[in-house]
Amino acid sequence: MFVEEHDAKQLISAGGVAIPQGQDALTPDAAYSVATAVSGAVMVKAQVPTGKRGKGGGIVKCETPDDARDAAEHLLGSKLGDFAIDRVLVESCADINQELYVAVTIDPTSGGPLLMLSTEGGVDIEEVHATSPDKVQTANINIETGLGAGQAMDLAVATGLDPQMHVPLAGMLLTLYGLFRQYDAELLEINPLAVTKGGELVALDCKLVIDDNAVFRQPGAGPERHIGTALELEAKEQDFLFVEFDGDVGVLANGAGLTMSTMDAVTAHGGQPANFLEVGGMAYKRATPALALVLKNPKVKSLLVNLCGAYARTDVIAEGLIAGFHELKPELDVSFCIHGTGEDRAQQLVRDELGIEPHDSMDDAVREAIANAAAYAGNRQ
Amino acid sequence: MISSKPNVLVQGITGSEGTYWAEQMLANGTDVVAGCTPGKGGQEVAGVPVYSTVVEALVKHRIDLSVIFVPARFAKGAAVEAIEAGVPSIIVLAEFVPVHDTMEILALARRAEAKLIGPNCPGIVFPGRDFVGIMPGWSDRLFAPGRIGVVSRSGSLGALINLNLVAGGYGQSAFLGLGGDPIVGTTFRDALEWFEADPNTDAVVLLGEVGGTMEEEAAGFIRSMSKPVVAFIAGQNAPEGKRMGHAGAMVSGGKGTAASKMSALADAGAHVATVPSDVVQLLRAL
């Protein structure tokens, strides 16, 4: 779950991290009011769940409240990438002496938290890492003991910053690591972390991604703005794992691995999948709404059902699909391949109820579904 | 890993899933010796005694492996209880375990020198011997005793490839399901090391997927292996920034692509399939 900057900054501010003075605004007039209250130059920042806002024109420096109103007017209602801007954050401009980069993330290689720190803040850290890896310090953290004060101090000293900054920076690292743990973060990134001319550390931006699996115990995280197409958002509401593509072969399979592999096979045989939709795991009893979701996509011109049950019972999935076919009566061809747990009954159900003979080979089912899509003569638009 | 037939504890045995799978395991040769559910001590499920705590079960039984059938948000508590009690190997099946919980379980397991498989995994199958987890270990269309080691992140893709193997006349020395989360206790590299040393395995099938770097890290070990490896990577057209069902299956910042994994594996000498059905062809061509 991506926590937008204005919410994330409130969370870290409550945790003791200094942030610029400011407030989010939903209208140009509100932006004007915030800029007036803050006094001096402000930054007007589009609040959308994506990085690279600076390059996309989503961050505007304004010298006066009138400029802030104009900038907000321009940004609000426009789009940045895939996202409509419905909120801006208006903040005072910091008196920056130097920009640092700090992030805490999960590291699949070590299986624990990883802290990254660089004196090259404010830029794309991936590029810094690629071009001058010596400028990015990384430290694996033992999650049982946490980040130690000594480890934090070593990292701070190694930056080569003015010695007066070492203790405040080490303190900042400890605070950020604590927030990473407190909020079940996959990523807590401060880029840039400004060193002001007065020697203070201020978080000018904050990217917080909370583990989707831990949102249940993060009531302070606020509402989530879901990312995706209209159909993907509808799927998310129904708790389906669904991704939309541009192709015309609708895919229904069980399990993430098999569903991905089915899409790979469609591509390898010269077709184009219309979606990723998994009806395995706990979703295997909900095949009827899953089918409805795939069919809602007007690009879909044939259906491919590929099941290989392990935990998921293919006969239960088949029952759900058949109920869906009887209810929705889709006017397109369907190709089946069914194996694994419950296959005998599932195959018989498909034969008896739909009059369709399932393929024994997955590749045959894939090829037929691609041919059916190409031959499709109807109009589902 | 689990080289000899383990005595198994089922944590969460009184829940519907725990009971169903305990019965299936018992009916198919698995030595399920005890179950555990807090507050349910003294009951019996499928003829197996149930204890309220893991320690009580350990007082009465030798336990080599605990399989955890509790929902994701309680998985850490159950896993920590088992490891702290001294169970040497644990399998966490649940999907949606918070990743901070997984990191804590893994750190404790390392300190206690316990083996962790999962989370979000289908378990392990030793055809003709036993199975632990939620794969249909009894299915003679998916599993047959043989000499191919199969290791997969995913249960469903594992099922498909196992089906193809058996249809093609092969059998498995073992199937190891590692799980689809970004952090899992047992990695491809761990599994390859085990298969390389296993006298019952002649060749290994590795079934990876997009996201993370576990396949790339395994590639380094493949170079030193004496046994051939056939690999397939799912998610060859997965787009950037979209989770493909599994929490760990996401390409981000251009990293974790199927292309990167396939070339790392091929460079290391693995035989890499582009569609699942190629796996058996590649094995046959060895």
Chai-1 contact restraints between the chains, C-beta under 6 A:
chainA,res_idxA,chainB,res_idxB,connection_type,confidence,min_distance_angstrom,max_distance_angstrom,comment,restraint_id
A,I106,B,V99,contact,1.0,0.0,6.0,A-B,restraint_1
A,P108,B,P182,contact,1.0,0.0,6.0,A-B,restraint_2
A,P108,B,I183,contact,1.0,0.0,6.0,A-B,restraint_3
A,P108,B,G212,contact,1.0,0.0,6.0,A-B,restraint_4
A,G111,B,L106,contact,1.0,0.0,6.0,A-B,restraint_5
A,G111,B,I183,contact,1.0,0.0,6.0,A-B,restraint_6
A,G112,B,M103,contact,1.0,0.0,6.0,A-B,restraint_7
A,E126,B,G253,contact,1.0,0.0,6.0,A-B,restraint_8
A,I143,B,M103,contact,1.0,0.0,6.0,A-B,restraint_9
A,I143,B,E104,contact,1.0,0.0,6.0,A-B,restraint_10
A,I143,B,A107,contact,1.0,0.0,6.0,A-B,restraint_11
A,E144,B,A107,contact,1.0,0.0,6.0,A-B,restraint_12
A,D184,B,P98,contact,1.0,0.0,6.0,A-B,restraint_13
A,D184,B,H100,contact,1.0,0.0,6.0,A-B,restraint_14
A,D211,B,P98,contact,1.0,0.0,6.0,A-B,restraint_15
A,D211,B,V99,contact,1.0,0.0,6.0,A-B,restraint_16
A,N213,B,F96,contact,1.0,0.0,6.0,A-B,restraint_17
A,N213,B,P98,contact,1.0,0.0,6.0,A-B,restraint_18
A,A214,B,P98,contact,1.0,0.0,6.0,A-B,restraint_19
A,L241,B,G245,contact,1.0,0.0,6.0,A-B,restraint_20
A,V243,B,K242,contact,1.0,0.0,6.0,A-B,restraint_21
A,N254,B,S156,contact,1.0,0.0,6.0,A-B,restraint_22
A,G255,B,S154,contact,1.0,0.0,6.0,A-B,restraint_23
A,G255,B,G155,contact,1.0,0.0,6.0,A-B,restraint_24
A,G255,B,S156,contact,1.0,0.0,6.0,A-B,restraint_25
A,A256,B,S154,contact,1.0,0.0,6.0,A-B,restraint_26
A,A256,B,G180,contact,1.0,0.0,6.0,A-B,restraint_27
A,A256,B,G245,contact,1.0,0.0,6.0,A-B,restraint_28
A,A256,B,H246,contact,1.0,0.0,6.0,A-B,restraint_29
A,A256,B,A249,contact,1.0,0.0,6.0,A-B,restraint_30
A,G257,B,S154,contact,1.0,0.0,6.0,A-B,restraint_31
A,G257,B,S156,contact,1.0,0.0,6.0,A-B,restraint_32
A,G257,B,L157,contact,1.0,0.0,6.0,A-B,restraint_33
A,G257,B,E209,contact,1.0,0.0,6.0,A-B,restraint_34
A,G257,B,A234,contact,1.0,0.0,6.0,A-B,restraint_35
A,L258,B,S156,contact,1.0,0.0,6.0,A-B,restraint_36
A,L258,B,L157,contact,1.0,0.0,6.0,A-B,restraint_37
A,L258,B,L160,contact,1.0,0.0,6.0,A-B,restraint_38
A,M260,B,A234,contact,1.0,0.0,6.0,A-B,restraint_39
A,M260,B,G235,contact,1.0,0.0,6.0,A-B,restraint_40
A,M260,B,M244,contact,1.0,0.0,6.0,A-B,restraint_41
A,S261,B,L157,contact,1.0,0.0,6.0,A-B,restraint_42
A,S261,B,A234,contact,1.0,0.0,6.0,A-B,restraint_43
A,S261,B,P276,contact,1.0,0.0,6.0,A-B,restraint_44
A,D264,B,Q236,contact,1.0,0.0,6.0,A-B,restraint_45
A,A265,B,V275,contact,1.0,0.0,6.0,A-B,restraint_46
A,T267,B,N237,contact,1.0,0.0,6.0,A-B,restraint_47
A,A268,B,T274,contact,1.0,0.0,6.0,A-B,restraint_48
A,A268,B,V275,contact,1.0,0.0,6.0,A-B,restraint_49
A,F276,B,M244,contact,1.0,0.0,6.0,A-B,restraint_50
A,E278,B,G245,contact,1.0,0.0,6.0,A-B,restraint_51
A,G280,B,S156,contact,1.0,0.0,6.0,A-B,restraint_52
A,G281,B,E95,contact,1.0,0.0,6.0,A-B,restraint_53
A,C308,B,S156,contact,1.0,0.0,6.0,A-B,restraint_54
A,C308,B,A159,contact,1.0,0.0,6.0,A-B,restraint_55
A,C308,B,L160,contact,1.0,0.0,6.0,A-B,restraint_56
A,A310,B,P122,contact,1.0,0.0,6.0,A-B,restraint_57
A,A310,B,M135,contact,1.0,0.0,6.0,A-B,restraint_58
A,A310,B,G155,contact,1.0,0.0,6.0,A-B,restraint_59
A,A310,B,S156,contact,1.0,0.0,6.0,A-B,restraint_60
A,A310,B,A159,contact,1.0,0.0,6.0,A-B,restraint_61
A,Y311,B,I134,contact,1.0,0.0,6.0,A-B,restraint_62
A,H339,B,L163,contact,1.0,0.0,6.0,A-B,restraint_63
A,G340,B,A159,contact,1.0,0.0,6.0,A-B,restraint_64
A,T341,B,P136,contact,1.0,0.0,6.0,A-B,restraint_65
A,D363,B,S277,contact,1.0,0.0,6.0,A-B,restraint_66
